[in-house]
Amino acid sequence: MDGADQSQFWVIMDIYGVDIYFAGEVHSNTASKSKDPASNLVQIVSGHKDISNFLVIETIDDAIDVKLFNEVGDKKEWNGQYVENGHLMIDKSSSDIDISSSGELGLIDNVSALIKFDFQEILPLGSRQVSTLQAH
């Protein structure tokens, strides 16, 4: 969004203690925490053109549990078989909010670049958590 985490929209979400902001489809599955170290607002972007996927979100007392499922198999023929490819947990049961994540919902370091191209090295795209950047 224009202004990123300095936009009025983002600031309002932070003021009112919003835990998760779900963004629209941008051809990848990602999760990132606000650059503001005092904020615990997490942005999740899910869905892209090459994978049929969905999120399962469960609230448990003082916790939010998010799981990302992607369809497996040939992408040209959807088969309805899904596997968990990402997990994010926001635990608010103590005064220190604990955010843990893995897989395609592993928190991205939003301070550094996702990919740096120098045209002199071969990038290990297969190890990237952003699935559309993986080598096939």
Order of alpha helices (4+ residues) and beta strands (2+ residues): alpha-beta-beta-beta-beta-beta-beta-beta-beta
